[in-house]
């Protein structure tokens, strides 16, 4: 594996983490809205 592949894999993992965090945060906010 060359360095570019490793860097690309790290960037992809970071993006997946950010996206997953936003989605979970969004669903949590929607749940709070429903409870009101």
Beta strands, then each sheet from edge to edge (+ up, - down):
end
